[in-house]
């Protein structure tokens, strides 16, 4: 005998999953990647105050600080994401992500960083 799901259970599951779907549908690829790889150190707002920041000897960069971010080219941001902090003479605590992301994904992440720092 095949077990049927009660209609109220289906409605409950839909009401729980619908907001999750709409959030991810409106989220850019770069924003998703930022949430996956960056927020632990750089924070959900990009302010450098992620959950790991308090235990780090070098504080993570704030990605919402316009003056600092304006000094970095897109190529530098790409390089530091791909190859890690030492690649641009920054902290060894910034890992290299080139084995975890494609070049296209890193470009999407750079675009998201520009949105964090420079969008009104």
Residue pairs with C-beta under 8 A, 6 or more apart in sequence:
24 32
27 35
28 108
28 111
28 112
28 115
29 105
29 108
30 108
30 109
30 110
30 111
30 112
30 113
30 115
31 112
33 101
33 105
33 108
33 109
33 112
34 42
34 46
34 109
34 112
34 113
34 116
35 44
37 97
37 100
37 101
37 109
38 46
38 50
38 109
39 50
40 50
40 51
40 52
41 48
41 50
41 52
41 53
41 56
41 60
41 93
42 48
42 50
42 60
42 61
42 62
42 63
43 49
43 50
43 53
43 60
44 50
45 64
46 62
46 63
46 64
46 113
46 116
46 117
47 62
47 63
47 64
48 59
48 60
48 61
48 62
48 63
49 60
50 60
52 60
53 59
53 60
56 93
57 93
58 91
58 93
60 93
60 94
61 68
61 90
62 68
63 69
63 113
63 116
63 117
64 116
64 117
65 117
66 117
66 118
69 113
69 114
69 116
69 117
69 118
70 117
70 118
74 110
74 114
76 88
77 110
77 113
78 106
78 107
78 110
79 87
79 88
80 87
80 88
80 90
80 94
81 97
81 98
81 101
81 106
81 109
81 110
82 96
82 97
82 98
82 101
82 103
82 106
83 96
83 98
84 92
84 94
84 95
84 96
84 97
85 91
85 92
85 93
85 94
85 95
86 92
87 96
97 106
98 106
101 109
